[in-house]
Amino acid sequence: MKKPIILLFFLVFTGCASLVYQAENYEALYGPSTPKQRRLTEEDAALSQQQNKVSFYQDVKPILDSRCVVCHGCYDAPCQLKLGSGEGIDRGATKQIVYDISRLKAAVPTRLFIDASDTAGWRQKDFYPVLNERRDSTAANLDNSVLAKLIQLKRQNPLSNTGKLDKDFDFDISRDLQCPTVEEFPKYQHQHPQWGMPYALPGLSQKEEDTLLRWLKKGAKVEPQPPLPKPSVAEVEKWENYFNGPTLKHQLVSRYLYEHLFIGHLHFQGHPEQEFFRLVRSKTAPGQPIEEINTVRPYDDPGTDAFYYRLRPVTETLVDKVHFVYELSDQKMQRYDELFFQPDYQVTALPTYRPEVAANPFKAFIELPLVSKYRFLLDDAEYFVTGFIKGPVCRGEIATESIRDHFWVVFIQPGWIDPHKVTQALAENNQVLGLPGEEADKIGLFGFTKYDEFGKQYLKIKDAFINLILPKDQGFDLNYIWDGDGENQNAALTIFRHFDSATVTKGLIGDTPLTAWVLDYPIFERLHYLLVAGFNVYGTAGHQVASRTYMDILRQDGEDNFLRFMPAMQRQSIYNSWYLGKDGLRTADALFSIGHATRIKYQSTDYKKEFFAQVRQRLGKAAGPVDGINQCPQEDCIRAGTTPVQQQVDREMRQLAKLKGLDLGALPEMSLLRVKTGDPEGDLVYTLLIDKAYSNISKMVSMDSRRLPENDRITIVPGFVGSYPNFFFSVEKNRLGEFVNKIQSARSEADLEPLYSQFGIRRSNPEIWQQMDWFNQQHKKYRGLQAGLLDLSRYENL
């Protein structure tokens, strides 16, 4: 009798399960799915406002920005669902992934606003709707909306509001994503009831939820954006005319400018703070609607003889990871004239778009003056370095593993060697200056070897050139370091790596780092064409491996330049300290003009620290303010312009900055500290950055096996550094000493619990949204035009 009972039980159980997983027949209920026109006309928008209906821009978008875009704003948004614009919401989601190091065939790009012009186009690229696209009704608009269902699922299954979240949640950024369509949602809901949105964070307030659901019920309509102000229209016209000049020289210069500016957000100096543009190539002339040419790379063949450089408004929410600003002004236009049109030179022909030429700037732009190109990069060095440090990708672990967690960058003085001789040498060797982008996504998995060999040859040629050009009794001295022309603070930069992203700041921030780069024009230009103009996040494994290994060569080139300023007999030992243990995949031998002793006079054996002290003295104002927290030579340093409260907090921060090694184990890589002063308007922000130590960074894998946590250090920066906070701390001013002591003494789980519970803001804490709002407000206050929304997708479960 047992078998029939068991069989009956099995049938009932599986029947229930099938009922749980059974999707509704949405087509029978609401008709076929068809992309809708959700854009209201100006008349309909005015009527909607009169009827007190929900406005997308006034009511909905602020909620989406502060609660959803914080994880759904970049390329690596879960399921590629970008919620920072009406177009992104209409586009919906996809099961395709962007980041795939194992990809043998390049993926079809899916760049919002670029690779499809309407919702129907995205459906052809396998994006599915998260809004109702069937027959319009209040019931259908909710029942047929994945967005509505995810919000409601969170309301039905709220987070526990205390402690660390359990193992039901996966926080690995490379996790397998669940991207359910509306038909698949019942199964998703059954298997992951805790995974409503926002994922692994407290739900929306009742008011926020009601607003979003009301908007969805009414069909998720979006009113038209206001037109550009007349002064902005005039500026667009002026600059588009400038970029589309008729002569060969104009066309070559504009191509060079476009290939360097295409990735950033351009802003007219003095215009509204939220007004930005992208420089694009369009099939249509100025004055007509833009039809952007959607090539993968900016130097790809546009496919038409006639195209135009246009300024396209940025209409989606600005997220910090991809927001970096280049300002256009009358002074900038004059500077372009000074650099590119006043010098006496001829442009005889425009370069082809064949990859072997277009991907190599030393071939494509050989007729532009070398010093002019270098000066153009130096004028806004922070912007261009930011381009390859945080620009084309939102997740760059493979790339960032080729740099240290903290290092400084300075630049070779333009014209330090006869520019004519340098130009001639680059022209003679432009073949070995070739980059992997020449083969684009056709490069094989081992195609990197060809370009690595080019890189090695160039290092040898360069070393021989320097040895030949320098007199026997001369080596590098401080006059070879660009002085920022006395006031340009782009002359000295600090780079911080945060696992799979990185940040660039002006000035020499933090204690003297283990390594430093001295960039010259060929390094600077190749970095841009390797990692920005020539990089394709949708590319193959071969493309990504080639980009990574060539980056090792460029890093070493910059390090070799730095070592040329060190005492000759110390260069090898300093170099060896950077590459401990086995060489692994070190790409080239160290070459640093050993036959030429530096002309810098050293008084101590701390050569790096002494060198940068002299660099700071040479740069003067261009070096920026001295770091009074991490570099304070005495017990008390006072930052210029600070209040007594800030000075008191700085003293406590200096105590934290003294911690090293295992004393820092309780802190994630990048955390934001809110110091509560008793006056919310006067609360202070500090970024806590862990400089993780490694035996070397010459391999592409097994970073953890090369960790040296006993050598870790911390850098503390007033204000903000980084786009992805790993954790928030909120500490009363008079408890900072206790906070520092708890960090120092935390070793076990029992030690960590009171640190995070008393001073941290965990993912489960309902206050996290208020803290996030406050930090974003402060971010705007601190960084102005440069501030975008911070991203919570790397926030840790501590």
N, C-alpha and C positions, 0 to 999 in steps of 0.2 A: 504493500500500500504506500510505501514511502516514495517510490519513484514517481507515481502520478502526482503526488502532492508537490514534490520537488519540481516536476515539470510544470505544474500549474503555477507554482510560485515564480518560476523562471519566466513563463509567458506573461504573467501579470507585471512582473518587474520590468521586463523589456518593453512591454506595452506602455507602461508609465514613462519609461525613459524616452520612448519614441514620441510620446505626447509632449514631454518636456522640450525635446529638441525640434519638434515639428514647427516649421516656419508657416506663418500665415500666407495665404495666397493673395499677395498684395495686388497683383494685376486684376484678379477677380473682384477684389474689394474696391480698388481705386483706379483701375484702368492702367494702360501701359505707361512705362517710365519714359519721359521725354524732357530734356533740359528746358528750363523755363526762363522767361524774361523777368528778372526780378528788379530791374532798374526802373524806378519811378521817373516819370517826366517831371519837370519843374512844377507844372500845374497840379499833378497828382500829389506831389510832395507837399505843396502848400495846403491842399485840401486835407491831407492826412494830418498835418500839424493843427489845422483848425479843429479837426475832430478829436484832438488830443490822443492820437494814436502814437504808438512807440516809434521813436526816431532811431534809425540805425546809428547815425553819427553822434547824436546827443545822448542816447540812452543805452544802446546795446554795445557799441564799440568800446566805450570805456570799461565795461565789465569784461569783455573778451580780452582786451589788452592786459588788464591787471590780473586776471585769473586764468586765462587760457593761453595767450600768446607767450607767457613766461615759459611754456614748454613747447608751444606750437608756433614758433616764429622763424625757424632757420631751416636749412636744407635737411637737417637730421630730425626734424619734427616727426614724432611717431606717425607712421603710415603716410608720410609726406603731407599731412593735413596742416596747412598753414592758415591760421585764423586771424591774421592781421589785416585783412581786407575783404571786401565783399567778393572780389574775384577769387580769392583763396578759398573762401567758404563754398562758393559755387563750384569750384573745381573739385572739391571733396578730397577723398583719400584713395590710396592704392596699396596693394600688397607688395609692390616692387620696392626694393631697397636701393638707396643711393650709394652707401658705403659698402664696398665688397672688394677686399684685397685679392680674392681668389678668382675674380672675373677674367675669363679668357677672351671674351668678346665685349667690346664697348657697349654700354647701355645707351638707349635713346635718351637724350637729355630731357628733363622735365622741369625747366626753370619757369616759375610763375611769371606771367606777363611777357614771356619771350617765346616759348616753344609751342604755344597754342594761343589763338586769339579769342576763343570763346569757349563756353562750357561744352558744347558739342565736340569741339576739337579735343578736349581733355577726355571725353568719354571714349574717343577713338584710341587714346593712349592708355586705356585701362584704368582710368580713375572712375570711382563710383561715387554717387551722391551721398552726402550726409544730411541733406535737406529733402523734403518731399518734392519729387518730380512727377508725381501722378496727378490724378484729378484733384482739383483744389477744394478743400473743405477744412473746417477746423479740426475735425477728427483725423483726417488724412495728414494734415500738416504736422501733427504730433506723432501719430502712429507710424508714419512712414519716414520719420526723421531719426537717423542714428544719433545725431547731436542731442535731440530731445531725450532719447532713451538713455544715453549715457549720463545726462544730468539727473534724470529721474532715478536711475540705478544708484547713484551716490546718495540721494535722499533716502532711498529705501534701506541702504546699508552704510550708514555713516561710520567713519573711523572712530576707534577708541581715541579719546582725547588725552591720553597719558602714555608716556614711555615709548620705547623703541617699537617700530612696527614689526610684525611677525614675518615668518618665512613665506607667507602667502604672496608677498610682493617681491618682484624681481627688479633690482636697481641697476643691473648691468646695462650700460648703454648699448652693448651689442646683443642684447637679449633678442630672442625670437618674438617679434611683435604680433599681437592679436589685432587684426584689422577687419572686424566683422562688417559685412554689409547688413542692411536692415533685415534681409531674409535669414542671415546667419545669427542674428542677435539673440534669439531664444537660447541657442546652444552656448553662446558666449556668457549670457546672463546666468545660466545654470552652472557653468564650470568656474566662472570668476565673479561671483556676486559682489566681491569687495572692489572690483575694478571699475567702478563708476568714475566719472570725471568731475573734478580734477584727480588724476591718478595719484594714489598714495599721498594725498593731501586732504585737508579738511574741505568739506563741500562749500558751495556758495551760500551766502546768507539767503534767507527766505525772500527778501526784497529783490536781490540779484536774480535768483532763480525765477521768480514771478515775471520779472521784466523780460528775461530771455524767452520764457515759454509763451508770453503774450506776443512777442515779436514772431516767434515761430508759428503760432496759431494763425496769425494774420498773413502768413505766406512769406515771411522773411524778406520783406521788401527793403530796398536800399535806395535812398534818395540820391539825386545827382550831387557830385562834389561841386563846391563853388568854383567859379572860373578863377584863373590867375589874376591877381591885381594888375592894373595897367602898368605900374612901374616894372613889374616882373616880366610882363609881356615884352616891354621895350628892351629889357636886358637880354632876354632870350633872343630877340631879333638881332641885337647888336653882336652877340657872341656867335650865333649861327652864321651870320655874314662873315665874321672873322675866320671861323673854322672852315668856311667854304670859299676861301679866296681862289682866284682863277689861275694864278701862275703855277708853274711846276714847283717853285720853292714853297709857295703856300700849301700846295697839296702834300708835299713831302713832310713839311713841318706839322701839318694837321694830322697826318697819319701817325707820326711819332707821338704827338700829344695824345691822340685818341688811344693808342695802344698802351699808354701809361695811366690814363685817367678813367678808362672805361669801367673799372671795378668800383670806384668810389662814389660817394655822394657829394655832388657839387653844390655849392651854396654861394649866392650873390652876397657879397659883404654888405651888411647893413639892412638886409631884407628880413622878412619874418623868420623866426628861429626854426619853425617846423617846415620850411620850404626848401626842398632839395631836388636835385635833378641827376639823371644819368646821361652821360655822353654816349650816344648810340649812332650806328650807321642805319640810314633809312633809305628806302627806295623812293621816297617822296621828298620834294624840295621844301625849304622853309616856307611857312605859311599854309601848308597842307597838313592833314592828319598824318601822324607818323606811322610808317609801316616798317617796323624794325627788322633788320636782316639778322636772322637768328643763327649765325655760325657758332660753332663750339668755341673757337678761339678768335681773338680780335684781329689776328693777322691772317685768318682763313680767307680764301677767295670769296668776295661778296657775291659773285655770280652775276654781276651786271656791270657794265662799263660806267654807268651813271649812278652814283649814290651820293648821299649827303650826310654830313655830320649834324646831328640834331640833339637838342636837350629835351629829354623826356622826364616829366615830373614823377617823383617817387610818391606813390599813393598808399603804400602799405605802412603798417606800424614799424617804427624804427627800433630794431633790436640791436643791442650793443655789439653782438658778435660780428655782424657784417656792416656796422655803421662806422665809417671813418670819413672825415670831411676834408674836402679840398675847396678853398675859397677862391672865387673869381672876383676880380675888381678891376678898376681902371689901372691901378698900379701893376696888377698881374699882367694885363695886356701890354703895358709898357715894357715890363720885364721880358715878355716873349719877344717883343720887337728888338730889344737890346741884345738878347741872346741869339736870335735866329734870323733877323732881317737886317740888322745894321752891319754885322760882319761881312766882309767882302769874300764871297765864295759863289760858285755857280752850281746849280742843279741841272744836270744834263739830261737825266731821264728818271722816270719813276721806277722803283724796284718792282719786280714781278711778285705775284702771290704764290709762286711755287714754294713748297715747304722748305726746301733746302736753302732758300734765300729769306723768305718771310720769317722763319723761326729763328734766324740768326741776325740779331740787330747790328752786328759788326759788318755784315754784308748789306742788309737792307738800307741802313742809314749811314753808309760809309761817306756820303757826300755832305752830311751835316757836320759842323765843327765839333771836334771831340770835347773841347773845354765847354762849349755851349751846352752839350748834352749832359755833361757831368754837373755843371752849375745848376741846370734845371732840376736834377735829382737832389742835389744838396740843399737847394732853397727850401724844400719841403721834405727833408730826409725822413722825418718821423712818419709822414703819410706814406711814403714809398716803402719804408721798412715794414710799416704796419700792413701794407698790401700783401707781402709774402709771409708775414708772421700770423696774420689772422684773417686774410682776405677771402680766398676763393672757396674755402671749405669751412664747415661748422664743426667738423670732427677730424682732427689731423694727427692721430697718434703716430702713424708711420712717419710723417714728416717731422713732428716735434721731437721724436726720439733722436733726431740728429742734432739737437741743440741742448745745451745745459739749462738747468733750471733758473740760473741767474748769471748774466754776463753783461759787460759794457761794450759799446760800439762807438768808435770815433773814425774819422775819415782822413785820407791822404789829401794834402793841400793840392788844389788844381794847379797845374803847370809846374809842379815841383821838378819835373824833368821836361825838357823841351817838348812841347805838345806835338811838334812836327815829327820828331823821332818816334814818339809813342804812337801817333796815328799811322806812321809808316809801318811800324812793327806789328800793330794790330791788323793792318791790311794784309801784310805778308803772311800772317798766321791765322787769318779768320776761319780757315778750315778747321783747325784744332780748337777753335772757340765754339764749334757747333754744339748744339744742345739736343737732348732726346726729343724735343718737340718737332724736329725735322721729320721724324717718322710718325709723329702723332700717335694714333691708337693702333697703328699697324706694327708697332715695335713688338718683337717677341719677348718671351720671358727672360731670355738671356741677352737681349739687345743692349742692355746697359753696358756690357763689356766694351763695346765700340766707343761709347761716349766717355766712359771712365778712362779709357786709354787716351782719348783726346785730352781729357783733363790733366792726366799725368804728364803728357807731353807739354802741355801749356805751362805747368808749374816749372818744368825743367827749363823751357825756353825763357820764361820770365826771370828765373833766378840767374840764368846766364846773361840776360839783357841787363839786369841790375848790376851784376858784377862788371859788365863791360862799361856801362854808362857812368858808374861812380868812380871817381879817382881812388887810387889804392889807399890813400890815407884818410878816406872819408867813409862814413857810414851814416845811418839814419840819425837825424836829430829832431828836436821839437819843431823846427821850422817846416818839417814835412807833414805835420798835423794841421788839418784845416782848423782855422781859428774862428770860424763862424762869421768872418768879416767883422769881428768885434762885438756883435750883438745877436746874431741868429742862434737861438737856443736849440736848433736842430743839430748843432755841432757835436753834441754828446748825448747818447741815448742809452737807456737801460732796457734790457729784455728779460721778462719773467716768463718761464714756462709753467703751465698748469696742466700737467699730464697730457691732454690731447688738444690743448689750445695754448695760446701765448699772448702776451701783451707787450706793447712798446710804450715807454714813457720818455719824456725829455729829461735830461739831467743824469748825473751819476748817482743813482739811488742805491742804498744799501752799503754794507761793508765791502771792501775790495774783493771782487769775485775771483774764483779760481782761474777763469780764462777771460779773454777779451778778443775782440776782432778789430782790426784796422782795415776798413774797406777802401779800395780804390775803384776807379770807374769800371774796369772790366768785371770785377766781382759784383759790384752793385747792379750793373746792367744784366748780368747773367742770372743773378738771383731773381730779378723781376721776370725775365723771360722763361726761367725754369719753373717758378712756383706760382706765378700769377698769369701772365699772358699765355704761357704754354701749358698750363696745368689743366687737366680735365678730370673733375671729380667723378665723372661717369666713365672714366677710361678703364683700360685693361690692367690686369696685374702687372704685365710687362711695363706699361707706362708708369705705373706707380713705383715699381721697384727701381726703374731707371732714374726717376726723379729723386728718389731717396738716396741712392748711392752717389749720384752726382752732387747732391747737397753736401755729402761728406767732403767732397773735394773742395767745394766752395768754402765750407767752414774751415777746412785746413788752410786754404789760401789766405783767409782773413787772419787766422791764428799765426801763420808764417809771417805775415806783415807785422803783427804785434811783436813777435819774437825778434824781429830785426832791430827793435828799439832796446832790447835787453842786452846786457853784457854778453859778448860773443861766447865766452867760455861757460856761460850759464844757460844758454838757449836749449841745449839738448836735455839737461836735467829738468828744466821747467816743462819742456814738452813731455818728457817721460812721466811727470807727475799728473798729466792729464790723461794718460793712456796706461793705466796700471794693468797688470795681468797680461793675458794673451792678447795678441794683436787683433784676433778675430778677423773682421772684414775691413781693417784699415786699408784705405784705397790707394795711398801714395806715401812715399818716403817724405820725411820732413826736409824742407828746403828753406833755409832762411839766411842766405848770403853770409855764410860763416866767415868768409875771408874779409869782411868789412866790419870792424868794431864800431859800435854805436858811439856817437859823439856826445851822448848825454852823460853827464857826470853824476855818479851815484855816491851817496855818503853812507849808505847802510846796505844790508843784505836783503832787505824787504823791497826788492826791485819793483815789483808791480805797484805796490802802494806808493812808492816814491815817484815812479813814472807818472801815475795819475795825479799826484799832487802837483807835479810840474805842468802836466796838461791843463789842469784846472787853472793854474796861474797864467798859462798862455792864453786860454780862452777868455778869462775875465768874466764879463757879464754873460757871454755866450754859454758859459758852463752852467748857468742857473744857480739857484741858492744851494748852499751846503746842506747836506742831509744832517740835521741836528739830532736825530734819534738814533740812527744806526752807525754814524760816523763821529759821534761826539767824543772829542779827545779828553775832555775833562768831565767832572761829575755832573755839571749842569750846563746845557746849551739852550739858548733861547731862540726859537724860530722868530723871524721878523714878522711883525704884525699880529702876534698872538696875544690873547688875553691872559690874565693871571690864572683862570681856570684851565685854559689850554696848556699853559706852562706846567701846571700841577699834574695834569694828565700825561703830558709828555714825559715827565720824570718817571712815572710808573711804567710807561711804555718802554723807556730805556732799560728798566730792570728786566722786562720781558725780552727785549732784544739781546740781552746778555746770555740767554739760555741757548744751549747748543746740544747737538747729538740726541741721545735718548730722552733727555728732558723735554723734548718737543713732540714725543710720540703721541700725545693726546690730541694734537691739532691736525686737521685735514690740510690739504695743500693750500687752499685759499679760503679764508673765512673773513666775514665782515663783523666788526665789533662796534656796537652802539654803546657809547658811554653816556649814561643818564646823569645829567647835571642838576636835576631838580626843576629845570626849565625846559620843557619839550622843544622850544624854539632854539635853545642853546645846546642841545645834545650833540655829541661829537661822533665822527666816523673815523675808524682806522681799518686798514686792510692788513691782515696777518698772512704773510706769504712764507711757506716752507720751501727752502732751497734744499731739495733732496740731493744727496751725494751719491755718485756712481763711480765705480772703478774706471770705467771708460764708456764712451757712447759710440763706439765704432762698429757695433753690431746692429742688425735690424730686429733681433729677437732677444728674448730672455732678459729684459731690462731688470726684472726683479732679482735675477741671480747675480747682478752686478751692483746691487744696492750696498751702500756703506752708511747705514743710518746713524752710526756713531759720529759721522762727520756732518750731519745735517745742520743747517743754520736757519735763522728766521730773519726776514726783513719786514719792518713795520712801516707802513706808509700812511700818513694822514690823508684821509679821503679815499679814493677808489682806484684800484688796479684790478683788471680782469672783468670778464663778462659772465662767468659761471661761478657764483659763490657756492662753496661746498657746505657752508654752515653759517648761521647767524649766532652771535653772542650778544647779550644785552646785560650790561653790568652797571650798577650804581657806582658813581665816581668814588665814593668812600670805601668801596669793596674791591677796588682794583688790585690792591696788594694781596688780598685773599684769592682773587681770581688767578693771579700769577703763580702763587704758591701751589694752588690746586693743579695747575698745568704742570708745574715742575715735578710734583710728587706723584702724579697719576701714572701708574704702571699696570695695575690689574683692572678687571671689570668693576670690582668693588670701588676702586679709586675713580674710575671714569664716570660712574653713574651720578655721583653728586655734582661733578663738574658740568655735565650736560643738562642735568635736571634743574640745577640752581641757576646756571648762567647761560645755558643754551636755549635755542628755539628749535625744538624737534619738529619733524614733519607732521607729527600728530597734534602739535600744539595749535589750538584754534587761533592763537595770536599771530601765527606765521604770516597771515595775509596782511594784517595791520603793519607788521614789521616790514614786509616786502614793499608795501605802499610807501612807507616812510623812507626806506633805503632808496627806492626809485626817485622819490621827490628830492632827496638829498643829492643823489647822483646828478640830477639835472642842475641842482644848485651849484655843485662843485665843478661840473665839467661842461655845462652850457651846451653849445652846439654839438659837442662831441659825445653827448650822453644819449644812449639808447636804453631800452628796457633790459634789465638784467634777466638772466635765464636760470630757471630752477631745475633744469633737467639733469644737473650734476649734483644736486643737493643730497647730502649723505644721510643715511639712516643710522644715526649715532645714539 
